[in-house]
Amino acid sequence: MSIDGKKIILIGPMYAEDMKQAGGVTVLFEQLLEDMRELEIEHLAINSNKNCYKNIAHTFFVVMKEFLKNVKNYDHVSIHGTANHYILIAPFILFFAKLFKKSVSLRKFAGNFNQIYENADPLRKKLIEYVLMKADLSFFETKYLVEYFKKFNSKTYWFPNVRRRAPGSSFKSDFKKKFVYISHLKDEKGTQELLEACKRVDESFDIKIYGPVHEEKYSPEYISKFNTSYEGSLTPDEVVEKLKESDVLVLPSHREGYPGIVIEAYSTGRPVLVTNLAAIAEIVQDGKTGFLVEPKNVDSLVEGFMKFNEKNYPELSKNAYEAFENFDSMPRTKFYLKKINEL
């Protein structure tokens, strides 16, 4: 099928050769492409993942070349990315798309774009404003960003972090104190606080750590000193299996939008132990789908571990499983396509 005959160019980050290094924005864009193929939407995907090219300049050159070569044959251009995409690529794509009389939509990943905008120098602010005001549609990952950026474009909508529910997923009733951390290993993700907390809980807690190492200090030898173990990186397909083997996802981040791993935990009926950041608090109900703790606070994190028990776990797991309905990929993709169709 197609949407009223419209053909779409999608520009966003696709998988690099090493799938274990894939970030959340890449997983999200690939999920959209999968939905587009399933719905038989005629489209062209242009890869803007800098890890697939020599450098930023090479990325920009290839993206622009592919876009200019194909834009005449398509009706709509959809740009998906982070703040850097909005500042480095989107202004040029928008200019030429409008030159060729093509409509344009934007989808911004992550949850701190308001801070990036407020702290930007005057030139970057103008570039961001230009992109938002000239686009026909804007989609943001969090509800507070939708409200914040509506002042630049009234056609601004919520497109949260989404996933497909893995086959065979369900909530569970037994609690065995199995916790799992699946994310990049770096200070910003709260890795150090997690390690300190691991050292302070008793040995009945089984806490496993997965993810690419982004800061050298987080070596397997260093991690082993904290009463836990580093189990390596995972491919996207392996993530769900490790969640199913666990009881609770723990993610004590300092900064986040809607973490994809929280959505994946919900899809498998696993409650979460996460920090009470603005975006996370939009999707995690404290005491219902998991527990919220203070960022950069080991005491609060240790207390969070202790809040899970055999009595409350079955209800937490059931609530987490049901909460996934808000983040199921296909309904959100259809809403996104509907808004493009209305242009």
PyMOL commands that set and color helices and strands:
alter all, ss='L'
color gray80, all
select helices_A, chain A and resi 19-21+24-38+50-52+56-73+83-99+113-119+122-134+143-149+187-189+191-200+220-226+236-244+260-267+278-283+298-307+313-327+329-341
alter helices_A, ss='H'
color red, helices_A
select strands_A, chain A and resi 8-12+43-47+76-81+103-108+137-140+156-158+178-182+206-210+229-230+248-251+272-275+290-293
alter strands_A, ss='S'
color yellow, strands_A
deselect
rebuild
show_as cartoon
